[in-house]
Amino acid sequence: MDELKKKKVAIVGTADTCHMAPYTDPDFEIWGVNNGYLLLKRQTRWFEIHNITFDGKDFYRRGSKEFRGTNMNTYMENLAKLDIPVYMQQHWDQIPKSEPYPLIEVTQAIGSQLGWFNNRNFEGAQPAWDVYTTNTISYMLALAILEKFDEIHVYGVDMAVDTEYHWQRPSCEFLIGWAVGMGIKVFIPPQCDLMKTRFLYGFQEVVQDAYMLKIKNMKTAMLKRQNDAAAAINLNTKKVEQYIGAVAAIDEMAKIWS
């Protein structure tokens, strides 16, 4: 239980910077997510808040027996091996340490006093801007804010624009901003894409335009080289075909003379 009394928390996803988390620093709680137990060196709490069902024999997520390449039964067995709190939508007897994520408490603290949650019946809930959670990391950030940690560090969470997770990124940045506004110290490694912009809008337009022109010119030059290389390949292919034909003709002549 002493692990849950710390005032610093590292929220760790599965992107490349996950290895930078302060695993050896005893002042930090380490919170992991989903199947990240394959990567994390230490953890004090775990989060798996997807909708999971059980038919008496097998576990499912959205009707599938697999989650990210792992059989759901195996996945749940692995979660059961974690001897730490595992936050889920409900308690599962198969996972002794599992407990319901405190959604109402979090939404009341982070959002407004909501009247549209009826006895934890979330299926009929209407969307609201003040319950801005589009991913598990957001729920983890919200709980850290609720528990008034002095410091929140985020590792292994990129949600870069060229990935399938980019649409989840804004809610993480919203809650990071909320934490900063609450006076919580937030650290995000420079290698992480969260809360990053290359240029200050307006003030660095000249620099931005120069950079974009450079990118455009680089692309134009590369496309020209690509086209030149393709033309050379086409020419050489024709030459190869000519040589193949010439060699075949010589072979035919050799047969005739023989």
N, C-alpha and C positions, 0 to 999 in steps of 0.2 A: 504493500500500500504506500510505502514511502516514495515509490516511483511516481505516484500520482500527486505529490505535493510540491513538485518542482515548479519554478516560475518561468522556465524557458522551454519552448517546444520546437522541435524540428519536424515539419510536415514533409514527408518524403514520397515522391511519386516514383515512376519507373524510367524516366528519361535519363540521359547520360550523366547529368550532374548528381544523380542519387548517391554516387560514391563519395561525394564531398560532405555529406551530412556528418555532424559531430558525434559519431557512434561511441567514441572513447571518452567523451566529456560527460561525467556523471551529473552535471548540472542540467542536462537536457533530457526531457522526454522525447522519445522518437515515435512518431505516429506513421504507420504504414497503411497501404491501401490495396485492396483486391488481391491479386496474386503476386504482389511485390515481395512476399516472404522469400521468394527465390533469390532476391537481390540484397535485401537489407541485412546488415551485420548485427543489428540489435533493434528491438522494438519494445515499446511499453503499452501501446494501445493499437488496435487494428480497426479498419473500417471497411465494411462490405454492405452497402446499403441498396443494392439492386433488388428488384422484385424477384423473390425466389419462392417456388412452390414445391410441394412434396405430395406424391400420390400414394404414399404408404410404402413405396419401394424405392423410387428414384426421385432425385431432385432435378428441378428444371429451372431455367431462366428464360423467360419469354418463349416457353414451349420447347426450348432446346436442351438437350442433355449435355451440352458442352459450353464452356466459358473460356474463350481465348485459348482454344486448343486443348483444354483439360476437361476430362469427364467431370460432370457436376458432382457426382458422388465422391470422386477422388478429391475434388476441390474442397468440398465441405469437410472431408476427413482431414485435409491439411489444415484447414482453419481450426478444427477441433484440437489440433496439436499445439496451438498457440496458448500458452499459459498466461494470458493477459486478457483484459477486456476486449471483446470483439463487438463493435457496434454494428447492428443490423436493423432491418425493419421490424424484427420481432426476435424474441428468444427462441432458440431451437434447442431441444433436449440433446440433439446430436452434437451440439457445440456448447458444452457446459458453461464456458465463459461468455457466451453471447448475451447481449442485452439490447433492448430497443434504443435506437438513437433518439435523444430527447428533442424531437422535432418541434413540438409545441413550445417548449421552453426557449429554444433557439429562435424560432420565428417571432415570439413575443419580445425577445430581447433585441434582435437585430432588425425585425420589421415592426409593424404596428401591432396593436392589440387586435388580433384577427378573430373574426366571428364566423368565418366560413369553414373552419375545421370542426367537424361534428363527431365527437367521440372517436378521434383518430381515424375517421373515415375520409381518407384523402382522395379517394377515387372521384368524388363529386366536387372537389375543390376547384375554384376558379383561379386562373393565373393572376398574379399580382406583382407589380414591380418591386415591392418591398420584400418579397421572398425570392430573391434573385439567386437561385442555385441551379446551375446547369451541369454539375459534375460533383463527384465525391470530394474532391479537394476543397470545393466551396463549403461543403458541410463541415469539413475538418477545420477550415478557417473560422467559420461561424462559431463552432464549439469552443475553439481557443479564445475567441473574443468574449464569449459568454463566461468562460472560466477565468477571465481577466489575467491571462499570462502577461508577464512583463515584456517578453520577447517572443516573436514568432519568426522562425527561419523557414524558408521554403526551398527544397531541393528536388531535382528530378521532375520538375513540372515546366514544360516548355509551351505546349499547345501552339506551336508555330503555325504561321498562316498557310503553310503548304502541307499541313497534316489534317487528318480527319477530325482532330480535336479543336481546331482553331475557333469554332463557334462556341466552345465552352470557355474560352479564355476570358471574355469580358466579365463574367461573374466573379472569377478569381480576383481580377484586378479591382473590381468594385469592393470586394470584402477586404482586400489588402488596404485600399484607401480608407475604408471604414476603420480598420484597426489603427492605422496611423492617426486618424482623426481622434481616436480614443486615447491617444498617447502611448500606444504600444510600439515598441521598437521592432521594426520589420527588416529582416535581412534577406536579400535575394542575390545569389552569386552572379557575377557579371556574365557568366557563360549561359545563364538562363534567359529565355526570351521574354519572360513576364516583365511588365512595367518598363519596357524599353522602346525608345524611338530614336531613329538615326538623326533626325533634324527637328529643331524647334519650329513649329508651324509659324509662318509669317516672318519671324526674325532671321531665319536662315534660308530664305527662299533662293537667294543668289547661290549659296553653297549647294543647296539641293538641286537646283537647275543644272549647275555645272556637273554634279555627280551623275544625274540622270542622262545628261548629254554624253558623258564618258561611257556610261553603260550602253547607250544606244549605238555609239560609234564602235564599241567593242563587239556588239552583236552583229553590226553591219559587216565589220571586217571578218568575223568568224564565218558568217554566212557566205561571203565571197570565197574564202579559203575552202569552205565545204563544197561550194559549187565547182571551184577549180579542181579540187581533188576528185569529185564525181566525174567531171569531164575527162580528167586524166585516166581514171579507171576505165571509162567507156572507150577511150582511144586505145589504151593498152589491151583491153579485152578484145578489141577488133584485131590488133596486131597479133595477139596470142592465137586467135582463130585462124588468121592468115598463115601463121607458122604451122599450126596443126594441119591445115590443108596442104601446105607445101610438103611436110613430112609424109603425109599420107600419099601424096602424088609420087614422091621418091620411092616409097615402099612399093607402090603399084608398078613403077618402072622396073624395080628390082625383080619383081615377080615375072614380068614380061620377059626380061632378058634371061632370066634363069630357065 
